[in-house]
Amino acid sequence: MNIPSYPTLIALAVCTTLSNTVLADTPEAPSVDQTLDLETITITATRTERRLMDSPLSSSVITSEEIEKSAVSSLSDLLRDVPGIEISDAATAGMKRIRIRGESSRRVAILIDGQELTDHSTYGAPLLLDPAMVERIEVIRGTGSVLYGQKALGGVVNFITKKGGDEPIQANLSAGYDSATQGTQYSASAYGALGDFDYRLSWSDNDHDNRETAEGELDETKFANDSIMAYGAYNLGNHTVGLSYDQYNMNSEIATGMPGFMLDMPKRDREKVGGFYRVENISSTLSKIQLDAYTQTVDREFVQHMEMAIPARSGGMIDMVVDTQINEDLETTGFNGQFDFTLGKSHYLIAGLQYIKDDVIKNTNNHTLMSKPMPAPMPTIVLSDTDITHVEEASLTTQALYLQDEWDITKDWLVTLGARHYWVESELVSSTRGLHAGTSDDSELVGSIATNFSISKDQNIRAVVSQGYGYPTLLQTAMGATAAGTYINPNAELEAEKSINYELGYRFRNNNFVLDTTAFYTDADEYLTTIACSETQYNCVTPARDDIYVNADKATSKGIELDAALDFSQFNIYASATWSDRETTMADFTTDKTGLPSLYGRAGFKFFGEHNLLGNYWFDAYVRAASDAQEQESDTGDISHYAGWGTVNLAIGTRFGKNDMMLLSLEGNNLTDKAYTPASESLLAAGRSIQAKFSIEF
């Protein structure tokens, strides 16, 4: 392995420590002021509950306590230090996305309470949910296509929302401030349990100005969002039925850094209504049935304004102004069913089905004005003024059946076998652009095998082989897209993207030390790219200047993810680190310069205690760092360089008052005021700043 020399990262990699974020491979991890204990921890990475030490998958959980203590304004920042995860922003400060193990965001399944947040853009699903609404976050690193659907080639992120309480009436109020954006964050919730009825009502509102960086104010980075959520469930013996509603409204500027070129996202709104039914302990064989259904609407509005001057044949210049507005409505209907069986003493079998239908209506308006300025007092001559609107309507239907058998061969040896069969149909219903309506479909069986062997009560090894499957989006198969002024034609003949993932892992834990490390290798092909229509035999709307989607790319990724933590009662040292290498191939062009750092992570130490005046306080000092990265263009061979970076950060906080009902958290970020941009992001990171949060429970 050729690991770059980077002093901060070398120190990070050799630390025998692990962040509390990664240790929390459980819905409820112990708090930082307790000795770490993974003996009773359970996870749901396999859709079943088992001890962490028995899990064959690479998984992480951000616990409710970590979310509560954090003062960050976005869910992506809560995930930033999970091994294998990187954040992308597409130059849009208010709409970040998640990458896992080098895979793009559109190859990561984003779930809210186990239900997929679908997206048909070229970037992948953004995180349209407020941190105040989230109880915990579960992450699966590596393909989850067998259990979690066809977008999970890179992994799965599942946001579990807050539900009811323990008392009849409870409440929470929270206020936050971010000095980097002069941003404010407010939230409130009322919740509780009235007999057999659980309920929660929640509200949040966030407003952020331009980002302040080490080099000054970064224009076009304002964003705002607000949300409401309602939940109710009734428990009748071993039966539970519930309903939920949530709405999230977001707008964000898009930074271009180019005069005469403006992008804006005035709307990216989500509305969802869902219901579920669960029954447990049905018989000695049928253990549980879980059914859920939902409808979800995502409204997207995108605006582009472009001004340019081009030479006229007769001399002088011609001014051209192009305004583009895209309005897109995505309506999703989904149903999930899972049946759990206990077959003897050695087999726990789950059988499930999934149905998702996405209906998209996309309206694109282009207004182009061309004029020639004339010497005063002559008026400007309008050469052309055109207004064209295109409307496409398309749908994507995905049906799937899956099975998983957890086989306890011995008390120390677990083997998990899984399989999923997909039936997918993509249809262009109508188009005014000249595209031909029609359908394309696919049927595919994928599988996985995983094993976990306990060497002793304190350590085990695990291995995974799993297949990934990802069907193209409706933009790629039916509607097409516009990028940098070029229309990219859809291609109904596209194949699904596929991958195979191999993992080896080792876990160790005793009374005060935990180590979790994973080595992975992924081989993927049929990845989608774009080429000029003139280089193909495909029919395009305008063959001379258009592009088209094709299957051409391949990629191999390998890496090591390391987590560890050492607990000295009131003092912890920790670290998380990721080393990775990725190689992509398109036709005869192959490069390992893919724009991702080979090494990144976080290391630090925590101190916590209790005082009559200070309450239950904590102190967390840490370094976050990444090596440099390079990216090579396939068409020109040009190489872009992204500098390595490291920041010094400090978080302090306390719980105080009666029953620790109040919480104050302060986070000092980038204390050395370093100017840097993470390789996976487009925007300069915030400079020296403070994030603060105060909350109170009633």
Backbone hydrogen bonds, N-H to C=O, Kabsch-Sander energy under -0.5 kcal/mol:
donor,donor_aa,acceptor,acceptor_aa,energy
3,I,1,M,-1.0
6,Y,4,P,-0.7
9,L,6,Y,-0.7
10,I,6,Y,-2.4
11,A,7,P,-2.1
12,L,8,T,-1.6
13,A,9,L,-2.9
14,V,10,I,-1.8
15,C,11,A,-0.7
15,C,12,L,-0.7
17,T,15,C,-1.4
18,L,573,I,-0.6
22,V,19,S,-0.6
23,L,19,S,-1.9
24,A,20,N,-1.1
25,D,23,L,-2.6
26,T,24,A,-1.9
34,Q,31,S,-1.6
41,I,38,L,-0.7
43,I,50,R,-1.1
46,T,48,T,-0.6
47,R,44,T,-2.0
50,R,43,I,-0.7
50,R,48,T,-0.5
52,L,41,I,-1.0
54,D,51,R,-1.3
55,S,52,L,-1.6
58,S,141,R,-0.5
59,S,57,L,-0.8
60,S,139,V,-2.0
61,V,21,T,-0.6
62,I,137,I,-2.6
63,T,61,V,-0.7
64,S,27,P,-0.5
67,I,63,T,-2.0
68,E,64,S,-2.4
69,K,65,E,-2.2
70,S,66,E,-1.5
78,L,74,S,-0.7
78,L,75,L,-0.7
79,L,75,L,-0.9
79,L,76,S,-0.8
80,R,76,S,-0.5
82,V,79,L,-1.8
85,I,82,V,-2.0
86,E,99,R,-2.2
88,S,97,R,-2.0
92,T,89,D,-2.7
93,A,91,A,-0.6
93,A,253,E,-0.5
95,M,92,T,-1.7
97,R,88,S,-2.9
99,R,86,E,-2.9
100,I,103,E,-0.7
101,R,84,G,-3.1
103,E,100,I,-2.0
107,R,104,S,-2.0
108,V,105,S,-1.6
109,A,155,G,-2.2
111,L,109,A,-0.6
111,L,157,V,-2.9
112,I,115,Q,-2.7
113,D,159,F,-2.6
115,Q,112,I,-1.4
117,L,110,I,-3.3
118,T,116,E,-1.0
127,L,96,K,-1.4
128,L,126,P,-1.4
129,L,127,L,-1.7
133,M,130,D,-1.9
134,V,131,P,-1.5
135,E,160,I,-3.0
136,R,160,I,-1.5
137,I,62,I,-2.1
138,E,158,N,-2.7
139,V,60,S,-3.2
140,I,156,V,-2.9
141,R,58,S,-2.7
141,R,139,V,-0.5
142,G,154,G,-2.0
144,G,152,A,-2.6
148,Y,144,G,-2.9
149,G,145,S,-0.8
152,A,149,G,-1.3
154,G,107,R,-3.4
155,G,107,R,-0.7
156,V,140,I,-2.2
157,V,109,A,-2.6
158,N,138,E,-3.2
159,F,111,L,-2.8
159,F,157,V,-0.5
160,I,136,R,-2.5
160,I,158,N,-0.7
161,T,159,F,-0.6
162,K,133,M,-2.2
165,G,192,G,-0.6
170,Q,191,Y,-2.5
172,N,189,S,-2.3
173,L,696,I,-2.1
174,S,187,S,-2.4
175,A,694,F,-2.5
176,G,185,Q,-2.9
177,Y,692,A,-2.3
178,D,183,G,-2.2
179,S,690,I,-2.7
181,T,178,D,-1.0
182,Q,178,D,-0.8
183,G,178,D,-2.0
184,T,207,D,-2.2
185,Q,176,G,-2.1
186,Y,205,D,-2.5
187,S,174,S,-2.2
188,A,203,W,-2.3
189,S,172,N,-2.2
190,A,201,L,-2.5
191,Y,170,Q,-2.4
192,G,199,Y,-1.9
193,A,167,E,-2.3
194,L,197,F,-3.0
195,G,193,A,-0.8
197,F,194,L,-1.8
198,D,196,D,-0.5
198,D,233,A,-2.9
199,Y,192,G,-2.1
200,R,231,Y,-2.1
201,L,190,A,-2.8
202,S,229,M,-2.9
203,W,188,A,-2.5
204,S,227,S,-2.3
205,D,186,Y,-2.4
206,N,225,N,-3.2
207,D,184,T,-2.1
208,H,223,F,-2.7
209,D,181,T,-2.8
211,R,218,L,-0.7
212,E,180,A,-2.7
213,T,211,R,-0.6
213,T,216,G,-2.5
216,G,213,T,-1.4
218,L,211,R,-3.3
219,D,217,E,-0.7
223,F,208,H,-1.7
224,A,251,N,-2.4
225,N,206,N,-2.1
226,D,249,N,-2.0
227,S,204,S,-2.1
228,I,247,Q,-2.0
229,M,202,S,-2.2
230,A,245,Y,-3.1
231,Y,200,R,-2.5
232,G,243,L,-2.3
233,A,198,D,-2.4
234,Y,241,V,-3.0
235,N,196,D,-2.7
236,L,234,Y,-0.5
236,L,239,H,-3.1
239,H,236,L,-1.9
240,T,278,R,-2.7
241,V,234,Y,-2.1
242,G,276,F,-2.3
243,L,232,G,-2.6
244,S,274,G,-2.5
245,Y,230,A,-2.6
246,D,272,K,-2.2
247,Q,228,I,-2.6
248,Y,270,R,-3.1
249,N,226,D,-3.0
251,N,224,A,-2.4
252,S,265,M,-2.7
253,E,222,K,-2.8
254,I,263,L,-1.3
255,A,91,A,-2.5
261,F,258,M,-1.4
262,M,305,H,-3.1
263,L,254,I,-0.7
264,D,303,V,-2.1
265,M,252,S,-2.2
267,K,301,E,-1.1
268,R,250,M,-1.8
269,D,299,D,-2.2
270,R,248,Y,-3.2
271,E,297,T,-2.3
272,K,246,D,-2.6
273,V,295,T,-2.4
274,G,244,S,-2.5
275,G,293,A,-2.5
276,F,242,G,-2.3
277,Y,291,L,-2.9
278,R,240,T,-2.9
279,V,289,I,-2.2
280,E,238,N,-1.8
281,N,287,S,-2.1
282,I,286,L,-0.7
283,S,286,L,-2.1
287,S,285,T,-0.9
287,S,340,D,-2.2
288,K,340,D,-1.3
289,I,279,V,-2.4
290,Q,338,Q,-2.6
291,L,277,Y,-2.9
292,D,336,N,-2.4
293,A,275,G,-2.3
294,Y,334,G,-2.2
295,T,273,V,-2.4
296,Q,332,T,-2.7
297,T,271,E,-2.9
298,V,330,L,-2.7
299,D,269,D,-2.2
300,R,298,V,-0.5
300,R,328,E,-3.0
301,E,267,K,-2.6
302,F,326,I,-2.6
303,V,264,D,-2.6
304,Q,324,T,-2.8
305,H,262,M,-2.8
306,M,322,V,-2.3
307,E,260,G,-2.9
308,M,320,M,-2.2
310,I,318,I,-2.7
312,A,316,G,-2.1
315,G,312,A,-1.6
318,I,310,I,-3.2
319,D,371,S,-2.9
320,M,308,M,-3.0
321,V,369,L,-2.6
322,V,306,M,-2.8
323,D,367,H,-2.8
324,T,304,Q,-2.8
325,Q,365,N,-2.3
326,I,302,F,-3.0
327,N,363,N,-2.6
328,E,300,R,-2.9
329,D,361,I,-2.4
330,L,298,V,-2.5
330,L,328,E,-0.5
331,E,329,D,-0.6
331,E,359,D,-2.8
332,T,296,Q,-3.5
332,T,330,L,-0.5
333,T,357,K,-2.2
334,G,294,Y,-2.7
335,F,355,Y,-2.5
336,N,292,D,-2.7
337,G,353,L,-2.4
338,Q,290,Q,-2.6
339,F,351,A,-2.9
340,D,288,K,-3.0
341,F,349,L,-3.7
342,T,285,T,-3.2
343,L,341,F,-0.7
343,L,347,H,-2.4
344,G,342,T,-0.8
346,S,343,L,-0.5
347,H,343,L,-1.3
348,Y,406,E,-1.9
349,L,341,F,-2.4
350,I,404,Q,-2.7
351,A,339,F,-2.4
352,G,402,Y,-2.8
353,L,337,G,-2.3
354,Q,400,A,-2.4
355,Y,335,F,-2.5
356,I,398,T,-2.5
357,K,333,T,-2.4
358,D,396,L,-2.9
359,D,331,E,-2.7
360,V,394,A,-3.0
361,I,329,D,-2.0
362,K,392,E,-3.0
363,N,327,N,-3.1
364,T,362,K,-0.5
364,T,390,H,-3.1
365,N,325,Q,-2.7
365,N,363,N,-0.5
366,N,388,I,-3.2
367,H,323,D,-3.0
368,T,366,N,-0.5
368,T,386,T,-2.4
369,L,321,V,-2.7
370,M,384,S,-2.6
371,S,319,D,-2.6
372,K,381,I,-2.8
378,M,375,P,-1.9
381,I,372,K,-2.3
382,V,380,T,-0.6
383,L,370,M,-2.1
383,L,381,I,-0.7
384,S,370,M,-1.9
386,T,368,T,-2.5
388,I,366,N,-2.8
390,H,364,T,-3.0
392,E,362,K,-2.5
393,E,430,S,-2.4
394,A,360,V,-2.5
395,S,427,E,-2.5
396,L,358,D,-2.4
397,T,425,E,-2.8
398,T,356,I,-3.1
399,Q,423,W,-2.6
400,A,354,Q,-2.2
401,L,421,H,-1.6
402,Y,352,G,-2.5
403,L,419,A,-2.5
404,Q,350,I,-2.2
405,D,417,L,-2.9
406,E,348,Y,-2.6
406,E,404,Q,-0.5
407,W,405,D,-0.7
407,W,415,V,-3.4
408,D,346,S,-3.0
408,D,406,E,-0.7
409,I,407,W,-1.3
409,I,413,W,-1.2
410,T,413,W,-1.4
413,W,410,T,-0.6
414,L,452,N,-2.8
415,V,407,W,-2.6
416,T,450,A,-3.5
417,L,405,D,-2.3
417,L,415,V,-0.5
418,G,448,S,-2.6
419,A,403,L,-2.3
420,R,446,V,-2.6
421,H,401,L,-2.6
422,Y,444,E,-3.4
423,W,399,Q,-2.5
424,V,442,D,-2.8
425,E,397,T,-2.3
426,S,440,S,-3.4
427,E,395,S,-2.8
428,L,438,G,-2.8
429,V,393,E,-2.0
429,V,427,E,-0.8
430,S,393,E,-1.6
432,T,391,V,-1.4
437,A,435,L,-0.5
438,G,428,L,-1.0
440,S,426,S,-2.6
442,D,424,V,-2.4
444,E,422,Y,-1.7
446,V,420,R,-2.8
448,S,418,G,-2.4
449,I,465,V,-2.7
450,A,416,T,-2.5
451,T,463,A,-2.7
452,N,414,L,-2.7
453,F,461,I,-3.0
454,S,412,D,-2.9
455,I,453,F,-0.8
455,I,459,Q,-1.2
456,S,459,Q,-2.1
459,Q,456,S,-0.8
460,N,507,R,-2.0
461,I,453,F,-2.3
462,R,505,G,-2.3
463,A,451,T,-2.2
464,V,503,E,-2.0
465,V,449,I,-2.6
466,S,501,N,-2.3
467,Q,447,G,-2.1
468,G,499,S,-3.1
470,G,497,E,-2.6
477,T,473,T,-1.9
478,A,474,L,-2.4
479,M,474,L,-2.7
480,G,475,L,-2.0
481,A,488,I,-1.8
483,A,486,T,-2.7
486,T,483,A,-2.0
488,I,481,A,-4.1
489,N,487,Y,-0.7
489,N,547,D,-3.3
491,N,476,Q,-2.7
494,L,491,N,-1.4
497,E,470,G,-2.9
498,K,525,D,-2.1
499,S,468,G,-1.7
500,I,523,D,-1.8
501,N,466,S,-3.4
502,Y,521,Y,-2.9
503,E,464,V,-2.3
504,L,519,A,-2.5
505,G,462,R,-2.6
506,Y,517,T,-2.4
507,R,460,N,-2.3
508,F,515,L,-2.6
509,R,458,D,-2.6
510,N,513,F,-2.2
514,V,565,A,-2.2
515,L,508,F,-3.0
516,D,563,D,-2.8
517,T,506,Y,-2.4
518,T,561,E,-2.5
519,A,504,L,-3.1
520,F,559,G,-2.4
521,Y,502,Y,-2.4
522,T,557,S,-3.3
523,D,500,I,-2.3
524,A,522,T,-0.5
524,A,555,A,-3.2
525,D,498,K,-2.3
527,Y,553,D,-2.1
529,T,550,V,-2.5
531,I,548,I,-2.0
533,C,546,D,-2.5
535,E,532,A,-1.7
536,T,533,C,-2.0
545,R,542,T,-1.4
546,D,542,T,-2.1
547,D,487,Y,-2.4
548,I,531,I,-2.2
549,Y,489,N,-1.8
550,V,529,T,-2.6
552,A,527,Y,-2.3
552,A,550,V,-0.7
553,D,527,Y,-1.9
554,K,585,T,-2.3
555,A,524,A,-2.4
556,T,583,E,-2.5
557,S,522,T,-2.6
558,K,581,D,-2.4
559,G,520,F,-2.0
560,I,579,W,-2.7
561,E,518,T,-2.9
562,L,577,A,-2.9
563,D,516,D,-2.2
564,A,17,T,-0.5
564,A,575,A,-1.5
565,A,17,T,-0.7
565,A,514,V,-2.1
566,L,573,I,-2.4
567,D,512,N,-3.1
568,F,566,L,-0.5
568,F,571,F,-3.9
570,Q,568,F,-1.7
571,F,568,F,-0.6
572,N,606,K,-2.6
573,I,566,L,-2.1
574,Y,604,G,-2.6
575,A,564,A,-1.4
576,S,602,R,-2.7
577,A,562,L,-2.4
578,T,600,Y,-2.6
579,W,560,I,-2.7
580,S,598,S,-2.3
581,D,558,K,-2.8
583,E,556,T,-2.8
584,T,591,T,-2.5
585,T,554,K,-2.6
586,M,589,F,-3.0
587,A,552,A,-0.7
589,F,586,M,-2.6
590,T,588,D,-0.5
591,T,584,T,-2.3
594,T,592,D,-1.2
595,G,630,Q,-3.2
598,S,628,D,-0.7
600,Y,578,T,-1.9
601,G,625,A,-2.3
602,R,576,S,-2.5
603,A,623,V,-2.2
604,G,574,Y,-2.4
605,F,621,A,-2.4
606,K,572,N,-2.9
607,F,619,F,-2.7
608,F,570,Q,-2.0
609,G,617,Y,-2.0
611,H,615,G,-1.7
615,G,611,H,-2.2
616,N,655,R,-2.5
617,Y,609,G,-1.6
617,Y,615,G,-1.1
618,W,653,G,-2.4
619,F,607,F,-2.4
620,D,651,A,-3.0
621,A,605,F,-2.2
622,Y,649,N,-2.2
623,V,603,A,-3.1
624,R,647,T,-1.9
625,A,601,G,-2.3
626,A,645,W,-2.5
627,S,599,L,-2.8
629,A,642,Y,-2.5
631,E,640,S,-2.4
632,Q,593,K,-2.4
633,E,638,D,-2.8
637,G,633,E,-1.6
640,S,631,E,-3.1
642,Y,629,A,-3.4
643,A,641,H,-0.5
645,W,626,A,-2.3
647,T,624,R,-2.9
649,N,622,Y,-2.7
650,L,668,G,-2.6
651,A,620,D,-3.0
652,I,666,L,-2.9
653,G,618,W,-1.8
654,T,664,L,-2.3
655,R,616,N,-1.9
656,F,662,M,-2.3
660,D,657,G,-2.0
661,M,658,K,-1.2
662,M,656,F,-2.4
663,L,695,S,-2.6
664,L,654,T,-2.4
665,S,693,K,-2.7
666,L,652,I,-3.2
667,E,691,Q,-2.8
668,G,650,L,-3.9
669,N,667,E,-0.7
669,N,689,S,-2.5
671,L,648,V,-2.8
673,D,670,N,-2.3
676,Y,674,K,-0.6
681,E,678,P,-2.0
685,A,676,Y,-2.9
687,G,212,E,-2.2
689,S,669,N,-1.8
691,Q,667,E,-2.5
692,A,177,Y,-2.8
693,K,665,S,-2.3
694,F,175,A,-2.7
695,S,663,L,-2.3
696,I,173,L,-2.3
697,E,661,M,-2.8
698,F,171,A,-2.9
